[in-house]
């Protein structure tokens, strides 16, 4: 801007970055061995408004794997690709209160919701049902439209995840047993492992979140990425289940639909306002980024963004 002064929002994000860079509690995920190599000092915060401004502070261009932040986008894609009736007959929308990797299914032997691994694996199965061997490429391109650029896979994380993914395979076989997955389980799991290994940056995450906040129109590219139905239902399950067994606490305290990933990302989407993306690999016991949670709490309270406190 003409005066060379930083806009207040950027000054606020700078302060969050400086304050929370001092937080070093938590642990980098290492149950996928390759994730354990992440540099715990990396810390980036990006915020994209629905009029297309993108603010960035810190390590916003460092790639990391999307992991569970892929789940909302693949759920939205499944709704638009297979139709709501098919998707909603296979996957529930109730919070499970369980950790993300829980093997527990609901009373119909279906996943509780699309934000835990079981539900996300079911979504990958639905895309596989519709697109066969082209399923992963279809997902990669859709996620790229949310980000406004082509996204690639981190092959090392993919290999590591596939080599150690037996718990997710076990979930896949249970889902096939209850007919939620109709295809070959190892092909479906391959789609899931690859989708989790897509590389994004904090900036990409902010733009993807802003696209959710903007009823499915990417505010930077102007592209219509998903239908408003798919977006509003995706934001609904992010609200109730996006932060796993911290979801109730989260919506009470922060009040912004969000999704975390064990790669260290958090994406938060406040409808009709903004998308936030943060990256910091230290995770708390729920698998949520410690610094990312702090950033969202600070942003929500400083700007009074709780979604149930709007006029
Ligand atoms: N790929 C990871 C897994 O399936 C995703 C989990 C996550 O980010 N919470 O275990």
Boltz pocket constraint, residues with backbone or C-beta under 6 A from the ligand:
constraints:
  - pocket:
      binder: B
      contacts: [[A, 66], [A, 67], [A, 68], [A, 69], [A, 100], [A, 101], [A, 117], [A, 161], [A, 168], [A, 192], [A, 196], [A, 260], [A, 261], [A, 262], [A, 263], [A, 287]]
      max_distance: 6.0
